[in-house]
Amino acid sequence: MRDGIEEDAPEPPEKTYRPRLIYPFEAAPETGSGQAIEVAPGVLWLRQPLGGSLGFINVWAIADGEGWAVVDTGLQTKETSQAWRAAFAGALGGRPVTRVICTHLHPDHVGLAGWIARKFDVRLWMTRLEYFQCRMLVADTGREAPEDGVRFFHAAGWDDDAIENYKARFGGFGKAIYQMPDSYRRLSDGETFRIGDHDWRVVTGQGHSPDHACLWCPDLDVLISGDQVLPRISSNVSVHPTEPDADPLTDWITSLAKVKAAVPDTVLVLPAHNDPFRGLHARIDHLIGGHERGLGRLEGKLSEPKRAVDVFGALFARPIGPDLLGMATGEALAHLNCLIGRGLATRETDGDGVNWYRAAG
């Protein structure tokens, strides 16, 4: 159960080789200005404002007949809706939106999908799991924190103050999302559909979210990667109270390998955060390698039993305070569950309901 924008995982403690990616654009569109940069024929790059360390989200407009297909939307905020109004009149030239496509359910991607879809009376396009899980999480808005969630974080080693903070913050997910459309058009892995003059293929991935959709256009040699592949930060991969035994890190690593196999290295990658880049395969290799190194460090820390909150130092370079505790706990559990799935760690629950992890063997 998450509450707002995802926080991206910190870099590992040691310095490691980073691939030399190519960033072909010297300048970026001004955040919230309504202006855009054409990154490929008929594909516009816009930036919408976000709070916090990320600062902005990249969104995309693709020429679609007499209008524009919009990919991702930003949060439901006054600033973002004003930025879209500026874009409708500015970069989009007064032409209508023909459809709204969302890569996945997180509020910075889907927050204004319902507003834009209703404004132009068009369909929302998402994968099935993303659409329905988003509707489920929005329905939690205003609820009290469930006992399952309290037990989950207690088992991870949270103290009473952290649990009370979780209770106080629970149910905030839907506050950043305009009312979702009551119907949608499902995106499916491997399908090809046409936007304007070009075909786009759906390549899905799991781990960061249930069924994240990337969009690949072979004609334009462009991949809209959402949060599946980011050039400078690593997307959060977490276990949540709704599925405490999940292994999203294995899903994530498998999905990255799938994208590498499906999409050529020549593509211009259009990510949700940071700048467009070339070097997809090298970046995927680096992301997978970073998690594998983290798993190795973590296994080395488990010679003595540890709780989830005891292993942050093996995975994160920065100190973990209250603002990052939820993200860090989810990410730590993702790595611990992955080690368990590989037969490299075991978990035992003590009489107080706290889980302890130890290296196997």
C-alpha positions in Angstrom: 0.0 0.0 0.0 1.8 3.1 -1.2 1.0 6.7 -0.5 1.9 9.0 -3.4 4.8 9.3 -5.8 7.4 6.6 -5.7 10.8 7.5 -4.3 13.7 6.2 -6.4 16.2 3.9 -4.8 19.5 5.4 -3.7 22.7 4.3 -5.4 24.7 1.5 -3.9 27.4 2.4 -1.3 30.4 1.7 -3.5 31.3 3.4 -6.7 30.7 1.2 -9.7 31.2 1.4 -13.4 28.5 3.5 -15.1 27.8 3.1 -18.8 28.5 6.2 -21.0 25.0 7.0 -22.2 24.3 9.5 -25.0 22.0 12.4 -24.3 21.2 13.9 -27.7 19.3 17.0 -26.5 21.2 20.0 -25.1 18.2 21.5 -23.6 14.9 20.3 -22.0 11.5 21.9 -22.2 10.8 24.3 -19.3 8.8 22.5 -16.6 5.1 23.5 -16.7 5.6 26.1 -19.5 3.3 24.4 -22.0 6.2 24.3 -24.5 7.7 21.2 -26.0 10.7 19.8 -27.9 10.1 17.5 -30.9 12.2 14.4 -30.2 11.1 12.4 -33.2 8.8 13.2 -36.1 5.4 13.9 -34.5 6.6 13.1 -30.9 6.7 16.0 -28.4 8.5 16.1 -25.1 6.9 18.1 -22.3 7.6 18.4 -18.6 5.0 18.7 -15.9 5.8 19.8 -12.3 6.3 17.4 -9.4 7.1 18.1 -5.8 10.0 16.5 -4.0 13.4 15.6 -5.2 12.3 14.5 -8.7 11.0 17.9 -9.6 9.2 17.0 -12.8 7.8 14.2 -14.9 8.4 13.9 -18.6 5.1 13.4 -20.6 4.7 12.8 -24.3 2.3 13.9 -27.1 2.2 11.8 -30.3 0.6 13.2 -33.4 -2.6 11.2 -34.0 -4.6 12.4 -37.0 -6.1 15.7 -36.2 -5.0 15.6 -32.6 -2.6 14.2 -30.1 -2.3 10.9 -28.1 -1.0 11.9 -24.6 1.3 9.5 -22.7 1.3 10.0 -18.9 -0.1 13.1 -17.3 1.5 14.2 -14.0 -0.2 14.6 -10.6 -3.6 16.0 -9.9 -2.5 19.5 -8.8 -3.5 23.0 -9.7 0.0 23.6 -11.1 -0.2 20.6 -13.4 -3.6 21.3 -14.7 -2.5 24.9 -15.5 0.6 23.5 -17.2 -1.7 21.2 -19.4 -3.9 24.2 -20.3 -0.8 26.0 -21.4 0.3 23.0 -23.4 -3.2 22.6 -25.1 -3.0 26.2 -26.3 0.8 26.3 -26.9 2.7 23.2 -28.0 -0.4 21.2 -29.0 -1.7 24.1 -31.0 -5.3 23.9 -29.9 -5.7 20.4 -31.4 -7.6 17.9 -29.3 -6.4 15.0 -27.3 -7.5 11.8 -29.0 -6.6 9.3 -26.2 -4.8 9.2 -22.9 -2.2 6.4 -22.4 -0.7 5.7 -19.0 2.3 3.6 -18.6 1.4 2.6 -15.0 -0.7 3.4 -11.9 1.5 5.7 -9.9 0.0 9.1 -9.3 2.7 11.1 -11.1 1.7 9.1 -14.3 -2.0 8.7 -13.9 -3.0 11.7 -11.7 -4.7 13.8 -14.4 -5.7 11.0 -16.7 -9.4 11.2 -15.7 -9.4 15.0 -16.1 -7.9 14.9 -19.6 -10.1 12.0 -20.7 -13.2 13.8 -19.5 -12.2 17.1 -20.9 -11.8 15.7 -24.4 -14.3 12.8 -24.1 -11.7 10.2 -25.0 -10.6 6.8 -23.7 -8.0 5.9 -21.2 -5.5 3.2 -22.3 -3.8 1.1 -19.6 -2.9 -2.5 -18.9 -5.6 -4.4 -17.0 -3.7 -4.9 -13.8 -2.6 -1.3 -13.6 -6.1 0.1 -14.2 -7.8 -2.1 -11.6 -5.1 -1.9 -8.9 -5.2 1.9 -9.3 -9.0 1.9 -8.8 -8.4 -0.4 -5.7 -5.8 1.9 -4.2 -7.9 5.0 -4.8 -10.8 3.3 -3.0 -8.6 3.2 0.1 -8.6 7.0 0.3 -9.8 8.1 3.7 -9.8 4.6 5.2 -8.1 3.7 8.5 -4.9 1.7 8.1 -5.7 -2.0 8.0 -4.4 -4.4 10.6 -2.6 -6.3 7.9 -0.5 -3.3 7.2 0.3 -2.7 10.8 1.4 -6.4 11.2 3.4 -6.1 8.0 5.5 -3.1 9.2 5.8 -4.5 12.8 7.2 -7.7 11.3 9.7 -5.6 9.4 11.0 -4.1 12.7 9.2 -0.7 12.8 8.9 0.9 16.2 5.7 2.4 17.7 6.3 5.9 16.3 6.8 4.6 12.8 3.6 2.6 13.0 1.7 5.6 14.2 3.1 7.6 11.3 2.0 4.9 8.9 -1.5 5.0 10.4 -1.7 8.8 10.1 -0.6 8.8 6.4 -2.5 5.8 5.2 -5.2 6.4 2.5 -3.5 9.3 0.8 -2.9 7.6 -2.6 -6.0 8.9 -4.2 -5.6 12.5 -3.2 -3.1 13.0 -6.1 -5.4 11.3 -8.6 -8.4 12.9 -10.4 -11.4 10.6 -10.5 -10.5 7.7 -12.7 -12.6 7.0 -15.8 -15.2 4.2 -15.3 -14.0 2.4 -18.4 -10.8 2.0 -20.3 -9.1 0.3 -23.3 -6.8 -2.5 -22.2 -3.2 -2.6 -23.4 -1.7 -6.1 -23.7 1.9 -7.2 -23.9 3.0 -7.7 -27.5 0.1 -6.0 -29.2 0.7 -3.4 -31.9 -1.6 -0.5 -32.4 -1.4 2.6 -34.6 -1.0 6.2 -33.5 -1.1 8.6 -36.4 1.3 7.4 -39.1 3.1 4.8 -37.1 2.7 1.5 -35.3 3.6 1.2 -31.6 4.2 -2.1 -29.8 3.5 -2.7 -26.1 6.3 -4.2 -24.0 5.2 -4.8 -20.4 7.3 -5.3 -17.3 6.7 -6.1 -13.7 8.3 -5.3 -10.3 8.1 -1.5 -10.1 4.3 -1.8 -10.7 2.0 -4.7 -11.5 2.1 -4.6 -15.4 3.9 -1.5 -16.6 3.6 -0.7 -20.3 6.5 0.6 -22.4 5.7 1.8 -26.0 8.1 1.0 -28.8 7.9 2.4 -32.3 10.2 0.6 -34.7 9.6 3.1 -37.5 10.8 6.0 -35.4 13.3 3.9 -33.4 11.8 5.3 -30.1 10.9 3.7 -26.8 8.7 5.4 -24.3 10.0 3.6 -21.2 8.1 5.2 -18.4 9.8 4.1 -15.1 10.9 0.8 -16.5 14.3 2.1 -17.6 15.6 5.4 -16.2 19.1 6.7 -17.1 20.3 8.1 -13.8 18.1 6.6 -11.0 16.8 3.2 -10.2 13.1 2.8 -9.9 11.8 1.6 -6.6 11.0 -2.1 -6.4 9.1 -2.9 -3.2 7.1 -5.5 -1.3 3.9 -4.1 0.0 1.5 -5.2 2.7 -1.1 -6.4 0.1 1.3 -9.1 -1.0 3.9 -9.7 1.7 5.4 -12.8 0.2 5.9 -11.3 -3.3 9.2 -11.4 -5.1 9.0 -8.2 -7.2 12.8 -8.0 -7.6 12.9 -11.3 -9.6 10.0 -9.9 -11.7 12.0 -6.7 -12.2 15.2 -8.3 -13.2 13.3 -10.7 -15.6 11.4 -7.8 -17.1 14.6 -5.8 -17.7 16.1 -8.8 -19.5 12.9 -9.1 -21.5 13.0 -5.4 -22.6 16.6 -5.9 -23.7 15.7 -8.9 -25.8 12.7 -7.3 -27.4 13.9 -3.8 -28.1 17.0 -2.9 -30.2 19.9 -1.0 -28.7 19.5 1.7 -31.3 16.4 3.2 -29.9 16.0 6.7 -28.4 14.7 6.1 -24.9 12.1 8.5 -23.6 12.0 8.0 -19.8 9.6 9.5 -17.3 12.4 11.1 -15.3 15.8 12.6 -16.3 16.5 13.1 -20.0 16.0 11.1 -23.2 19.1 9.0 -24.0 20.6 6.3 -26.1 22.3 3.2 -24.7 19.4 1.1 -23.6 21.2 -2.2 -23.4 24.1 -0.9 -21.4 21.7 0.8 -19.0 19.7 -2.3 -18.5 22.9 -4.3 -17.8 23.9 -1.7 -15.2 20.5 -1.8 -13.5 20.5 -5.6 -13.3 24.1 -5.6 -12.1 23.3 -3.0 -9.4 20.6 -5.2 -7.9 22.8 -8.4 -8.1 25.6 -6.6 -6.3 23.0 -5.5 -3.7 21.8 -9.0 -3.2 25.4 -10.2 -2.7 26.1 -7.5 -0.1 22.9 -8.4 1.7 23.6 -12.1 1.8 26.9 -11.3 3.4 25.1 -9.3 6.2 22.9 -12.3 7.1 25.5 -14.4 8.9 23.6 -13.3 12.0 19.8 -12.9 12.0 18.6 -9.5 10.9 15.2 -7.7 10.6 14.4 -5.8 7.4 15.2 -2.5 9.1 18.6 -3.8 10.0 19.9 -4.3 6.5 19.5 -0.8 5.0 23.2 -0.2 5.0 23.8 -3.0 2.6 21.4 -1.4 0.0 21.4 2.3 0.5 24.1 5.0 0.6 22.0 7.6 2.3 20.7 7.6 5.8 17.1 6.4 6.1 14.9 8.8 8.0 11.2 8.7 8.6 10.5 10.2 5.1 12.3 7.3 3.4 11.4 4.5 5.8 8.5 3.1 3.8 10.4 3.0 0.5 13.6 1.5 2.2 11.6 -1.2 4.0 9.7 -2.2 0.8 13.0 -2.3 -1.2 14.8 -4.3 1.6 12.0 -6.8 1.7 12.1 -7.2 -2.1 15.8 -8.1 -1.8 15.2 -10.4 1.1 12.3 -12.2 -0.6 14.5 -12.6 -3.7 17.2 -14.3 -1.6 14.6 -16.6 -0.1 13.3 -17.4 -3.5 16.9 -18.3 -4.6 17.4 -20.5 -1.6 20.0 -18.2 -0.2 18.2 -17.0 2.9 15.5 -18.1 5.4 13.0 -16.2 7.4 11.7 -17.0 10.9 9.0 -15.2 12.9 9.6 -14.7 16.7 7.0 -14.7 19.4 6.4 -11.0 19.0 5.5 -11.3 15.3 8.9 -9.9 14.1 10.6 -11.5 11.1 14.3 -12.4 11.2 16.3 -13.3 8.2 19.5 -15.4 8.0 21.7 -16.7 5.2 20.8 -20.3 4.3 23.2 -23.1 5.0 
